[in-house]
Structure formats: structure tokens, C-alpha cells
Amino acid sequence: MLSSVLRKEVRDAEGREVGHLEDLAFDLSSRPPVATHLAVHLEWTDRIGELLLPRPVEDIVLLLPWSELESMEEEALYLKHAHPNFEVVSCEGKTLVRRDMLNKQIVDEEGNRLHRVDEVIIKREGILIFLEGLQVGMEWFPAGKRVQKLVSRLRKRYRRTGEVNVIPYEAILRVDEESIVIGVRS
Amino acid sequence: MSGRGGRRRLGRREILLFLAVLGPGIIVNMVDTDAGGIATYSVSGARYGYNLLWVLTVTGVFLALIQEMIVRLGTVTGKGLAALIRERFSLRVTALVMLALLFTNFANTVSNFAGLAASLQLFHLPYLVFMPFLAFAVWWLVVKGTYQRVEKVFLVISLVYIAYFISAFMAGPDWSEVGKALVTPKFSMETPYLVLAVTNIGTTIAPWMLFYQQSSIVDKGLDAEKMGYERADTLVGVFFAVVVGMFIIICCAAAFYYKPGVGAINITTAEEAAAGLAPIAGKYASYLFGFGLFAASLFAASILPLTTAYTVCEAFGWEAALDRPYREAPQFYLTYTLFIVGSALLVMIPHANLVFIMVVSQTLNGVLLPVIVTYMMILANDRELMGEYANTRRFNAVMWMVVAVLYVINLAMIISTFIPSG
């Protein structure tokens, strides 16, 4: 689950705590979608890369490429370089799961509202993270019958077993500003 | 000449735009003067004369500030408040807020159906016979009409609040005293006075109205460009809501408080106020007051279930639209229908403890309001969401004071609910 990795401590190459993981960017065109960037929340910094800022800035989120990640441990994520010498990239055109997918409205191709994304399901393989799908409904708050039927149809279509309330990533057509469009037509 | 002509055209265009935008602000503020509100204002006037009028002036300022934020949030984001809370916070927070809102709004709907029953009895009509028809009428009007038609009907219904102006004039108040009371705050450390002052604010600013107004701004497709018109619509609505509240206080003060020999009645409900008006201001004043109560209750009994259904569906991402069939929006229609049927049935049960439901609803309203306004403040300060329309520092300074006052007031109201002052 996405919530199990978010807020994990992020440490630099020297073991110093630099912040926590705020979000993950995924490449939705790859199969399965793979995490390509980490959004790291820094409490404060006085430098970005080699740039020394006129005064320290607080509460800043930097997007780092996945290549900056050295290892993913239980207690923290470790970066390859020491602060502030890691590569920072622009978030333009990136799909961040927490910002752009979690809690977002899911609609079908015709714009009919189905449910909101209750959780984003991810899968870890070594140092890589893949997107499994979008969970609709929780144990304590199940989705309506209509949505449950739809999810089970989609799961059959994409040959999924296990978790019954997860819309497989293959069903995601696009992520718009207002909603996530999924393909329900066969 | 051409310049003048140009200005005139622009003026006409602006007026037309304002008329097109008109609705959310006026309706929400008019519905707010529901059975519970009318009861509070009636008791305020009957027990303390014009002394509590100034409280409504302050309440009007609070309401205008909070609703201005709602206008900005709705027009800039194009999303309802429930959707924004869900997207910014979490499913758990949203579920808790929605649960509290469901209970509060249901209890408020029950109190409005109780208001309907009381007003029917004022006209000597058997409410057990009429209640199912009225409940069906409320359900049918909304379910079978389009939003635009429903909004027009509601705007027309708003006119019935004129009944309170006429009733107040018929009660013969001393207008110079009224004028003085409006601008001269009268403080008293008497607990019942404080409780009533707090209740006046608590009944005038309710959480449901924030969700309703933002949803209907979004439904109308109003964007940042039309923000000015919607602000004006809201200000007109706040002004009328406060003025209607004031006229109810004036009416009851003139009829009961200032005529102790004739109207020495310890008013506790709106229907007692309406019935008590007859010997003092004449039977027509009494009928008008009762008709106002009927219309206000009917109005709120239609809007509250509707806004609850919209809000809950928006929070959880379910389809919610009046122009969709039941199979496409089952949660929306179920919530709406259950609210109306459940409230009407509860009111029809003999000896049902409606007072308990109303007290709990008022308490929950009190708990929920400052929390919702705090969420609104966080959202309205989010530059990523609001851009250039985020709260300014000055606005924040004023608003955090309002929020603090709301917390204190509502805490006081909750304490007074459980520790009666006597």
C-alpha cells in the first residue's frame, strides 16, 4: 500500500536525516507502471544542488530521480549522495500518486462517477516499486454493489486474483486534473 | 454620448450576470432561517426584548466572512467542500466528518418536519393526515424537477419571509428603541442571556450551509471570473437572513416582552410565539407568523436532505445528480429519500422524544462547525489549490479570531446543554 511507504524517513549518503518521503511519481505508460521519482519533503534547506540560497527555505519538496535511491530499508530510504548534492528534477508532466491519484474521483469513459480512490496499491521488488492498482472501498467501508461488480469484471478481464476491491492498473486510461478515467467497456 | 451608452450597456450586462448568478447565497441563507432558527429568535425577543439584536449584527459579519471563503473555494477550485476535504485530508477524516454531518443534518431535518407539524396545527389542520402528503411533495419537487427549476421554486419561496416583516409591523414596536438596540451592545452576565446569545450565533451559522453553498456554486458552473457576483449574492443573502431574524426578534419583543400585562407568556417554541401573537397583534399577524414557520420548515425540509445527499456522494465519489436515474445514483436517492421518510415518520410517532434529537443535533452542530471552518481555513490558505486567491494575512488574522470565538461559543453551548443554567 502507498500509505506504508509514505512518510518514511529519507537519509543521505552520510546517514543524515534530510526529510521524509512525500510522494512517488510513476511512469504510467510502462507495464506495469514503475516508480520513476521520489518526492522528498525537507524540513528546511539552505541549498539546492550547488546553489546556495540567500536564506534558508522551510517546508520544501524536491523531486529526485529514482537513480538517486541507494536502498530501501525498513527504517528509512537511503540516498546515493550527501545533502545537498543530489540531482533535482522538474515535476512538470509527472504523475504523482499521492497528489494526483489518492482520494481522487474515478470516472468511466462517459464521465459517470464511480468511486474515489481509497488507497493506491503498490508492489515492491527489490529497490523498485510498481503500481498494482487503485483500491475502492475499505474493510470498514465497502464500496457499493455496482462498483464491486464492476471491479470484479475488470479483475476477470485482466486475469487478477487475490485482493478483490482493487482496480487493475491496466484499466486506467488517463489521469486528468479532475478525475481518473478508467475503461469499463469491453 | 457613446461613453454613457457604453456604461449603460455594461451596467445592464452586470445586472443580468448578477441575476444569472443569483441563487446559492440567497437560498442558503434563507433556508438557514428554519424552524430551529425561528424558535431561537422568538424566544430571544420574548425574553430579552431588543437586547439581543446586536448579536445578530455580529453574527451577520461572521457569516459573511465565512461564506466569502466558501465563494472563493467554490469558484476557484470548481469542487465542493466535501471533495476538497477528501482530497486534502484522508478517507478516515472525511468519513468522520460525514458521519457527524449525516446525524446532525438528519436531526435538523426532523426538527423542520416538527416545525411543519406545529404550523399545521396552528391552522387547525390534522398534521397526521397532511404530513405524508407534504413529505411526498417535498420528495417529488426535488426528485422530479431539474436543479434550475427547483432553485427557482426555492427563490420564490424565499419571498414568504416577508410574512415576518408584516407580523413585526403589526405587533407595533417602538422603532426608535429598535434603532438604538441595533447599534448598542447590551452585555449581561446572566447565564440564560449568554446561552441565548450563543444559541443565536450557533443556529445562524450551521455546517450544512457551507457544504450546500459551495456545491451549488459548483453546480451553477460559477468560476473565478464570476466571484464578484457570487460575493454580492452571498451578501444579499446574509443581509436578508439577518434582517428576517431581527424582525422575528422585534415582533416577539414588541408583542410579549414590552406588553407584560397582555403578553406575559414564557415563550419556548415558535408555534407558541405564533399562537400568542393573536390576542396582541391580531389573528392575521398570528397566521402570518405561522405561515412563515410553515414555509421556512418546508423550505429547510427540502434543502437539508438534498444537500446531505450531495455532500455524502461527493465525499465518497458516488454519482449524484437529479437528472440521473436511480440505478446510476442509488446512494444519492437513498440518502435523500431516507432523510425525508425517516424524519416524517419520526414526527408522526406519538410521544417521540424530538427534543432530545434537537438538543443532540444542536450540540453536534456546535462541535462540527469550528472543525469545518478550520478545514476551510487550511484549504483557503493552500497556494497550490487557491493560487492568487488564497487568504491574505489580514483576512487570516480576522478569520482565526472568528474561529477562536466559534470554538469558545460552541464549547459554552455544549457545556450549557449538559449543565442547565436554570
HADDOCK unambig.tbl for C-alpha pairs under 7 A between the chains (distance, minus, plus):
assign (segid A and resid 103 and name CA) (segid B and resid 86 and name CA) 6.36 0.50 0.50
assign (segid A and resid 103 and name CA) (segid B and resid 87 and name CA) 5.25 0.50 0.50
assign (segid A and resid 104 and name CA) (segid B and resid 87 and name CA) 6.45 0.50 0.50
assign (segid A and resid 105 and name CA) (segid B and resid 317 and name CA) 5.56 0.50 0.50
assign (segid A and resid 112 and name CA) (segid B and resid 319 and name CA) 6.80 0.50 0.50
assign (segid A and resid 113 and name CA) (segid B and resid 317 and name CA) 6.34 0.50 0.50
assign (segid A and resid 113 and name CA) (segid B and resid 318 and name CA) 5.75 0.50 0.50
assign (segid A and resid 113 and name CA) (segid B and resid 319 and name CA) 4.85 0.50 0.50
assign (segid A and resid 114 and name CA) (segid B and resid 317 and name CA) 6.28 0.50 0.50
assign (segid A and resid 114 and name CA) (segid B and resid 318 and name CA) 5.55 0.50 0.50
assign (segid A and resid 114 and name CA) (segid B and resid 319 and name CA) 6.47 0.50 0.50
assign (segid A and resid 115 and name CA) (segid B and resid 316 and name CA) 6.14 0.50 0.50
assign (segid A and resid 115 and name CA) (segid B and resid 317 and name CA) 4.18 0.50 0.50
assign (segid A and resid 115 and name CA) (segid B and resid 318 and name CA) 5.28 0.50 0.50
assign (segid A and resid 116 and name CA) (segid B and resid 316 and name CA) 5.74 0.50 0.50
assign (segid A and resid 116 and name CA) (segid B and resid 317 and name CA) 4.68 0.50 0.50
assign (segid A and resid 118 and name CA) (segid B and resid 91 and name CA) 6.68 0.50 0.50
